[in-house]
């Protein structure tokens, strides 16, 4: 192992050393350009620990390994969110501490610090889940003997206390004041199909089958660094075909006919996700109706399906949930409203 000054006269340092990987194989590593000798030595030590398969490395080094693993398994949008959470909420506290030295008390104190900030309960749960996922990764692949997250209850809540949605009457009040044809069509689709905002904005002419009254959902749109990026849907079950009510088909037919010489590959909509989200609040204020998020149109659709008696399985298929359990977890609080109807129907049979 060697840390020496470079011979190009720059005054910088390089590190050249051998390390043994998790399989026992020996490799040589060289990196140049360090401003100080101590920086080169620090890099050498961190790199060797990171690739040795042990938990002597710092939390930051483990994070780099964890994120590299995630990049082969998760969507880019999810990776970007993880990077932001770790950079702003987790690494400042744990970054320089050896992974194996982090205790449940440290996790507890970090949670207290996060809970003092004005974060929603669902965001707190997301932050905690990302931290717990890294320790599970370290436990599974790097022999972490004590997973400190297993000793400390997770902070936050998986679902928000109150779910916002519009009734059919409220929706009709708002849609009546939407004077932009493109936005009106977007909101119509979201309310009557329950699809996600990105799924709607990624639709092309070929996705609409007006004869069969269906829409094929095979992609989603994200906004990254000011550019539209179309990728595969959120999950495998998000790939689905959704039936359309007759009036929505009529509206789509008129909308498509109003486009200028559309090809089958042309996008139906050209508004950004942020614009669509901001506009719905303005229209709600104009209609004197409580403001909701665009995503809450999806909840509005689900609540309407529950109200008309659709089964959880049908709702899960229509919304593209991974399982019926997901549907019941999100919307279970709406089902007790149907208990009186069940009791009345059972009474009629006696």
HUBEL-V581883 format. One record per pair of residues at least 12 apart in sequence whose ideal C-beta (glycine too) atoms are under 10 Angstrom apart, sorted by the first residue. I is the first residue (numbers start at 1). J is the second residue. D is the distance in Angstrom with one decimal. If there is no record, write none. Layout:
BEGIN
i: {I,I}
j: {J,J}
d: {D,D}
END
This chain:
BEGIN
i: {1,1,1,1,1,1,1,1,1,1,2,2,2,2,2,2,2,2,3,3,3,3,3,3,3,3,3,3,3,3,4,4,4,5,5,5,6,6,6,6,8,10,10,10,11,11,12,12,12,12,12,12,12,12,13,13,13,13,13,13,13,13,13,13,13,13,14,14,14,14,14,14,14,14,15,15,15,15,15,15,15,15,15,15,15,15,15,15,15,16,16,16,16,16,16,16,17,17,17,17,17,17,17,17,17,17,18,19,19,19,19,19,19,19,20,20,20,20,21,21,21,22,22,22,22,22,22,22,23,24,27,29,29,29,29,29,31,31,31,45,45,46,46,46,46,47,49,49,49,49,50,50,50,50,51,52,53,53,53,54,54,54,54,54,54,55,55,55,55,55,55,55,55,55,55,55,55,56,56,56,56,56,57,57,57,57,57,58,58,58,58,58,58,58,59,59,59,59,59,59,59,59,59,59,59,59,59,59,59,59,59,60,60,60,60,60,60,60,60,61,61,61,61,62,62,62,62,62,62,62,62,62,62,62,62,63,63,63,63,63,63,63,63,63,63,63,63,63,63,65,65,65,65,65,66,66,66,66,66,66,66,66,66,66,66,67,67,67,67,67,67,69,69,70,70,70,70,70,70,75,75,75,75,75,75,75,76,76,76,76,77,77,77,77,77,77,77,77,78,80,80,80,81,81,82,82,82,82,85,85,85,85,85,85,86,86,86,86,88,89,89,89,89,89,89,89,89,89,89,89,89,90,90,90,90,90,90,90,92,92,93,93,93,93,93,93,93,94,94,94,94,94,99,99,99,99,99,99,99,100,100,100,100,100,100,100,101,101,102,102,102,102,102,102,102,102,103,103,103,103,104,104,104,104,104,104,104,105,105,105,106,106,107,107,107,107,107,107,107,107,107,107,107,107,107,108,108,108,108,108,109,110,110,110,110,110,110,111,111,111,111,111,111,111,111,111,112,114,114,114,114,114,115,115,119,119,120,120,120,120,121,121,121,121,121,121,121,122,122,122,122,122,122,123,124,124,124,124,125,125,125,125,125,125,126,126,127,127,127,128,128,128,128,128,128,129,129,129,129,129,131,131,131,131,132,132,132,132,132,132,133,134,135,135,135,135,136,136,158,158,159,159,159,159,159,160,161,162,163,163,163,163,163,163,163,163,163,163,164,164,164,164,164,164,164,164,165,165,165,165,165,165,165,165,165,165,165,165,165,165,166,166,166,166,166,166,166,166,166,166,166,166,167,167,167,167,167,168,168,168,168,168,169,170,170,170,170,170,170,171,171,171,171,171,171,171,171,171,171,171,172,172,172,173,173,173,173,173,173,174,174,174,174,174,174,174,174,174,174,174,174,174,175,175,175,175,175,176,176,176,177,177,177,177,177,177,177,177,178,178,178,178,178,178,179,179,180,180,180,180,181,181,181,181,182,182,182,182,182,182,182,183,183,183,183,183,183,183,184,184,184,185,185,185,185,185,185,185,185,185,185,186,186,186,186,186,186,186,186,186,186,186,186,187,187,187,187,187,187,187,188,188,188,188,188,188,188,188,189,189,189,189,189,189,189,189,189,189,189,189,189,190,190,190,190,190,190,190,190,190,191,191,191,191,191,191,191,192,192,192,192,192,192,192,192,192,192,193,193,193,193,193,193,193,193,193,193,193,193,194,194,194,194,194,194,194,194,194,194,194,194,194,195,195,195,195,195,195,195,195,195,195,195,195,195,196,196,196,196,196,196,196,196,196,196,196,196,197,197,197,197,197,197,197,197,197,197,198,198,198,198,198,198,198,198,198,198,198,198,198,199,199,199,199,199,199,199,199,199,199,199,199,199,200,200,200,200,200,200,200,200,200,200,200,201,201,201,201,201,201,201,201,201,201,201,201,201,201,201,202,202,202,202,202,202,202,202,202,202,202,202,202,202,203,203,203,203,203,203,203,203,203,203,203,204,204,204,204,204,204,204,204,204,204,204,204,205,205,205,205,205,205,205,205,205,205,206,206,206,206,206,206,207,207,207,207,207,208,208,208,208,208,208,208,208,209,209,209,210,210,210,210,210,210,211,212,212,212,212,213,213,213,213,213,213,213,213,214,214,214,214,214,214,215,215,215,215,215,215,215,215,215,216,216,216,216,217,217,217,217,217,217,217,218,218,218,218,218,218,219,219,219,219,219,220,220,220,220,221,221,221,221,222,223,223,223,223,226,228,228,228,228,230,233,234,234,235,235,235,235,236,236,237,237,237,237,237,237,237,237,238,238,238,238,239,240,240,240,240,240,241,241,242,242,242,242,243,252,255,255,256,273,274,276,277,277,277,278,279,280,280,280,280,280,281,281,298,298,299,299,299,299,301,301,301,302,302,302,302,302,302,302,302,302,303,303,303,303,305,305,305,305,305,306,306,306,306,306,306,307,307,307,309,309,311,311,312,312,312,312,312,312,312,312,313,314,315,315,315,315,316,316,316,319}
j: {15,16,17,18,19,29,41,44,45,48,14,15,16,17,18,30,40,44,15,16,17,34,37,38,39,40,41,42,43,44,16,37,40,34,37,40,32,33,34,40,32,32,33,35,35,36,32,33,34,35,36,37,39,40,31,32,33,34,35,36,37,38,39,40,41,43,30,31,32,33,34,40,43,44,29,30,31,32,33,34,37,39,40,41,42,43,44,45,47,28,29,30,31,32,40,44,29,30,31,40,41,43,44,45,47,48,48,44,47,48,49,50,51,52,48,51,52,53,51,52,53,51,52,53,54,141,142,143,53,53,51,43,44,47,48,51,43,44,47,57,58,58,60,61,64,61,61,62,98,99,62,64,65,142,65,142,141,142,143,98,99,100,142,143,144,98,99,100,101,102,138,139,142,143,144,145,146,98,99,100,101,142,98,99,100,138,142,94,95,96,97,98,99,101,86,90,91,93,94,95,96,97,98,99,100,101,102,131,134,135,138,86,90,91,94,95,96,97,99,95,96,98,99,94,98,99,100,102,134,135,137,138,141,142,144,82,83,86,87,90,91,94,95,99,130,131,134,137,138,134,137,138,141,142,82,86,130,133,134,135,136,137,138,141,142,79,82,83,86,134,137,137,141,82,83,130,133,134,137,220,222,231,232,233,234,235,222,224,229,231,198,220,222,223,224,229,231,234,234,222,224,225,126,130,126,130,133,134,123,126,127,129,130,131,127,130,131,134,127,110,113,114,117,119,123,124,126,127,128,130,131,110,114,127,128,130,131,134,110,113,106,107,109,110,113,114,131,106,107,110,131,134,134,135,138,139,142,144,148,138,142,143,144,145,146,148,146,148,131,135,138,144,146,147,148,149,146,148,151,152,146,147,148,149,150,151,152,148,151,152,148,152,128,131,132,135,147,148,149,150,151,152,153,154,155,148,151,152,153,155,152,127,128,131,148,152,155,124,127,128,131,152,153,154,155,156,155,127,128,131,155,156,155,156,155,156,156,157,160,161,155,156,157,158,159,160,161,156,157,158,159,160,161,156,154,155,156,157,154,155,156,157,158,159,156,158,154,155,156,149,152,153,154,155,156,149,154,155,156,158,148,149,154,155,147,148,149,150,152,154,149,149,147,148,149,150,149,150,329,330,329,330,331,332,333,330,333,333,292,296,299,300,302,303,330,331,333,334,290,291,292,293,295,296,299,300,191,290,292,293,296,297,298,299,300,301,302,303,304,334,191,284,289,290,292,296,297,299,300,301,303,304,289,300,303,304,307,191,300,303,304,307,289,284,287,289,290,292,300,187,188,191,192,287,289,292,297,300,301,304,191,287,289,283,284,286,287,288,289,187,191,280,283,284,285,286,287,288,289,290,291,292,187,188,191,283,287,283,286,287,282,283,284,285,286,287,288,289,279,280,282,283,286,287,283,286,271,275,279,283,251,254,255,258,255,258,268,269,270,271,276,269,271,275,276,279,280,283,251,255,283,200,248,251,252,254,255,256,258,268,269,200,201,203,255,268,269,271,276,279,280,294,297,200,276,279,280,283,294,297,200,245,247,248,251,252,255,297,201,203,208,215,242,244,248,251,252,255,268,269,297,276,280,294,295,296,297,298,300,301,248,296,297,298,300,301,304,242,244,245,247,248,251,297,300,301,304,215,217,242,243,244,245,248,297,298,301,318,319,242,297,298,299,300,301,302,304,305,315,318,319,320,215,217,220,233,238,240,242,297,298,301,318,319,320,217,220,221,233,234,238,294,295,297,298,319,320,220,221,273,276,277,293,294,295,297,298,219,220,221,222,223,228,229,230,231,233,234,238,273,215,217,218,219,220,221,233,234,238,240,242,298,320,215,217,220,221,268,269,273,276,294,297,298,219,220,221,222,223,228,230,267,268,269,270,271,272,273,276,217,218,219,220,221,222,228,229,230,231,233,267,268,269,215,216,217,218,219,220,221,252,267,268,269,216,218,219,230,262,263,264,265,266,267,268,269,252,256,259,262,263,264,265,266,267,268,218,262,263,264,265,266,219,241,264,267,268,244,249,252,253,255,256,264,268,241,244,249,244,249,250,252,253,256,249,241,243,244,249,242,243,244,245,246,248,249,252,240,241,242,243,244,249,240,241,242,243,244,248,249,252,268,239,240,241,242,233,238,239,240,241,242,320,232,233,238,239,240,241,231,232,233,238,239,232,233,234,238,267,269,272,273,273,272,273,274,275,272,267,270,272,273,267,320,320,322,320,321,322,326,320,322,316,317,319,320,321,322,323,326,319,320,321,322,320,317,318,319,320,321,317,318,317,318,319,320,318,268,268,269,268,294,294,294,293,294,295,294,294,292,293,294,296,297,293,294,319,330,319,330,331,334,315,318,319,315,316,318,319,321,327,330,331,334,315,331,334,337,318,319,327,331,334,327,331,334,335,337,338,334,337,338,338,341,324,327,324,325,326,327,328,331,332,335,327,327,327,328,330,331,328,330,331,331}
d: {8.2,7.6,4.0,6.9,9.0,10.0,9.4,6.7,9.7,8.6,8.4,7.5,5.0,6.7,10.0,9.3,9.4,8.9,5.2,7.9,8.2,8.3,6.0,9.0,9.4,4.5,5.3,9.8,9.0,6.5,7.6,8.7,8.3,9.8,7.9,9.4,6.0,7.8,8.9,10.0,9.0,9.2,8.2,9.7,8.4,10.0,7.0,5.4,6.0,6.2,8.8,9.8,9.4,8.8,9.7,8.0,8.1,4.3,7.6,6.7,5.1,8.9,7.1,4.3,8.7,9.6,6.6,6.6,4.1,7.3,6.9,6.4,9.8,10.0,7.6,7.0,5.4,8.1,10.0,7.0,9.5,8.8,4.3,7.2,9.1,5.5,4.3,9.3,8.0,7.3,7.4,4.3,8.1,8.9,9.3,8.5,6.0,7.9,9.4,9.8,9.9,9.6,5.2,9.3,7.9,6.9,8.7,8.7,6.8,4.3,8.8,9.0,5.5,6.8,8.3,8.1,6.4,8.8,5.4,7.3,7.0,7.4,7.1,3.2,8.8,8.3,8.3,9.7,8.3,9.3,7.8,9.4,8.1,6.1,8.3,8.4,6.2,8.3,7.9,9.3,9.8,6.6,8.3,5.6,9.6,8.3,6.6,9.7,8.6,9.7,7.7,7.2,6.4,9.6,8.8,9.0,7.9,6.0,7.3,10.0,9.2,8.2,6.5,6.7,9.5,7.3,4.6,4.0,8.9,9.7,6.0,8.9,5.2,6.3,4.9,7.8,9.5,6.0,8.0,6.7,9.3,9.5,6.9,6.2,8.8,9.2,8.1,8.6,6.8,5.7,6.6,5.9,7.1,9.6,9.6,8.2,7.4,8.8,4.2,5.6,7.3,5.4,7.5,5.4,9.9,9.1,6.7,9.7,7.9,9.5,9.0,9.2,9.9,6.1,8.0,4.2,6.7,8.9,9.5,9.3,10.0,9.3,8.0,9.4,9.2,4.9,9.7,10.0,6.5,8.7,7.6,5.5,9.8,7.2,8.8,9.5,9.6,5.8,9.5,7.9,6.7,8.6,7.6,9.3,9.9,10.0,6.3,9.5,9.8,9.3,7.7,8.6,8.2,7.9,8.9,8.9,9.5,7.5,4.9,9.4,9.4,4.8,7.6,9.2,9.8,7.1,6.8,7.1,7.7,8.9,9.8,6.7,8.1,6.6,9.7,9.9,8.5,9.6,8.7,9.1,8.6,6.3,7.5,9.3,7.5,9.4,7.9,7.7,7.7,7.0,8.8,8.8,5.0,9.6,7.5,8.2,7.4,8.9,9.0,8.9,7.2,9.8,8.2,8.6,9.6,5.8,8.7,9.5,9.1,7.1,5.7,9.4,5.2,8.7,9.3,6.6,8.4,8.1,9.4,8.9,9.3,6.7,9.1,8.9,9.5,9.7,9.7,5.2,9.8,8.3,8.5,8.0,9.3,7.2,9.8,7.0,5.6,8.1,9.9,9.9,7.9,9.7,8.6,5.2,7.3,9.3,9.6,7.5,9.0,7.4,8.0,9.2,8.6,7.9,5.5,9.8,7.6,6.4,9.6,8.4,9.1,9.1,6.4,7.2,7.5,9.9,9.7,9.7,9.8,8.0,9.6,9.4,8.6,9.6,5.3,9.3,7.9,5.6,8.5,9.6,8.3,9.3,4.6,8.0,8.3,3.8,5.0,8.3,9.1,8.6,6.8,9.3,8.9,7.6,9.1,8.8,9.9,4.8,6.0,9.7,7.6,4.6,10.0,10.0,9.5,8.9,8.8,5.4,9.2,9.5,10.0,9.5,9.4,8.0,9.9,9.3,9.3,8.2,9.1,7.1,9.2,6.9,8.7,8.6,4.6,9.1,8.8,6.1,7.9,9.7,6.6,8.6,5.9,8.2,9.5,7.9,7.9,8.9,7.1,9.7,8.4,4.7,4.2,8.8,8.7,6.9,7.3,6.4,6.3,7.1,6.8,5.4,9.4,7.0,8.7,4.9,3.0,7.8,6.4,6.9,3.3,5.8,5.6,8.9,7.4,9.4,9.8,7.9,7.5,7.8,9.0,9.3,4.7,5.1,6.0,9.5,7.3,10.0,8.7,9.0,9.4,6.5,9.4,9.9,8.2,9.4,4.2,8.3,9.3,6.9,9.0,8.8,4.8,6.6,4.9,8.0,7.7,8.9,7.6,9.5,7.0,6.5,9.8,9.4,8.9,9.9,9.6,9.5,9.8,7.7,5.5,9.7,9.3,8.0,7.9,7.9,7.3,8.0,7.5,8.5,4.5,6.9,9.2,4.6,6.9,8.7,9.9,9.8,6.6,9.9,5.3,7.9,8.6,4.2,4.0,8.4,7.9,5.1,8.5,9.2,7.7,8.6,7.1,7.9,6.1,7.4,7.4,8.9,4.7,9.8,8.8,9.3,9.7,7.8,8.1,8.2,9.0,8.9,8.4,9.7,6.5,8.9,9.3,8.7,8.1,5.0,7.4,8.9,8.4,8.3,9.5,5.6,9.4,9.6,8.5,9.8,8.0,6.5,9.7,9.0,9.7,9.2,9.7,9.6,8.9,9.6,4.5,7.7,5.3,7.7,9.4,7.7,5.3,5.6,9.7,8.1,4.5,9.5,5.3,9.8,9.6,9.2,6.2,6.9,7.8,8.1,8.5,9.4,9.7,7.0,9.5,5.6,9.0,9.6,4.8,4.9,9.5,9.2,8.2,8.7,9.7,5.3,8.9,8.9,8.7,9.3,8.7,10.0,7.3,9.0,9.7,9.1,6.9,7.3,8.1,9.9,8.6,5.9,7.4,6.1,9.3,8.8,6.7,8.4,6.8,5.5,8.1,8.0,8.3,8.8,9.3,9.3,9.2,6.5,7.1,9.1,4.9,9.5,9.7,7.5,7.4,5.9,7.4,9.4,10.0,8.6,5.8,6.9,5.9,9.1,9.2,8.6,9.4,9.3,8.3,8.8,6.8,8.2,8.1,6.7,9.9,9.9,8.7,6.0,5.8,8.3,9.0,9.7,9.9,7.7,9.7,7.6,9.6,8.5,7.1,8.8,7.8,9.7,8.7,9.0,9.1,8.8,9.3,6.7,8.8,9.5,4.1,6.7,8.5,7.6,9.1,10.0,4.9,8.7,5.9,6.0,8.4,9.4,7.1,5.7,8.2,4.9,9.3,9.2,9.7,6.9,9.0,6.5,8.5,5.0,8.6,6.9,8.9,7.7,9.4,8.9,6.8,7.7,9.2,7.6,7.9,5.0,8.5,8.3,3.5,6.0,8.8,7.6,8.2,5.9,5.1,8.6,7.7,5.9,9.3,9.6,9.0,9.0,6.8,9.2,7.2,8.5,9.0,8.1,7.7,8.6,6.7,9.7,8.1,7.0,7.8,9.1,7.2,9.7,6.4,8.7,7.9,8.7,8.3,5.8,6.4,7.4,9.1,5.0,6.5,8.3,8.3,8.6,3.8,4.7,6.1,8.8,9.9,9.7,8.8,8.7,8.3,8.1,9.9,6.7,9.3,5.1,8.9,7.4,5.0,7.9,6.4,8.3,7.3,9.5,9.6,9.7,8.1,9.2,8.8,9.0,8.4,8.3,7.1,9.7,8.5,9.1,9.5,10.0,9.8,8.1,4.3,9.3,9.1,8.0,9.0,7.9,8.4,5.4,8.7,7.1,8.2,6.4,7.2,8.5,8.4,4.5,5.3,4.1,9.1,8.7,9.7,5.2,8.6,8.7,7.4,9.0,8.7,7.0,8.7,8.0,9.5,8.4,10.0,9.0,9.7,7.0,4.7,7.0,9.5,9.4,8.5,9.5,9.0,8.8,6.9,5.7,6.1,5.6,6.6,9.8,9.9,6.2,7.8,5.1,6.8,5.2,7.4,5.3,8.2,6.5,9.8,9.9,8.7,4.0,6.6,8.7,8.5,9.5,9.1,9.8,7.9,8.2,8.6,5.8,8.8,9.5,7.0,9.7,7.6,8.6,8.8,9.4,8.3,5.4,8.9,6.6,5.5,8.1,9.3,8.8,8.3,9.0,9.6,9.8,5.9,4.8,7.9,7.1,8.5,5.2,9.6,10.0,5.2,6.6,5.6,6.3,9.3,9.3,7.2,5.3,8.3,6.0,9.1,9.6,8.4,10.0,8.5,8.0,5.2,8.2,6.5,6.7,6.7,5.4,7.3,6.5,6.9,7.8,6.9,8.9,5.6,8.7,9.2,6.7,6.4,6.4,9.5,8.8,7.3,5.1,6.5,7.5,8.6,9.0,9.2,7.1,7.7,5.7,5.1,6.7,9.7,8.9,8.8,8.8,7.5,8.8,8.7,6.9,7.5,9.4,7.0,8.3,5.6,9.6,9.2,7.9,8.1,8.1,9.1,5.3,6.4,5.3,8.0,9.1,8.9,3.9,8.6,8.8,7.5,6.8,7.6,8.6,5.1,9.9,9.6,9.9,8.8,5.9,8.9,8.6,8.2,8.3,7.5,9.6,7.4,8.0,10.0,5.8,6.7,4.8,8.5,9.3,8.9,7.3,7.7,5.5,9.0,8.0,8.6,9.3,6.9,9.9,9.8,8.1,7.9,9.3,9.0,8.1,7.8,5.9,9.8,8.4,6.3,9.7,7.7,7.6,5.6,7.8,9.9,7.3,5.6,9.5,7.1,8.8,9.9,9.1,9.8,9.6,6.3,5.0,6.6,8.0,7.2,8.1,7.9,8.2,7.6,8.1,8.7,9.6,4.9,9.0,9.6,4.9,5.6,7.9,9.1,8.2,8.1,9.4,5.2,9.3,9.7,7.4,8.6,9.9,9.9,9.5}
END
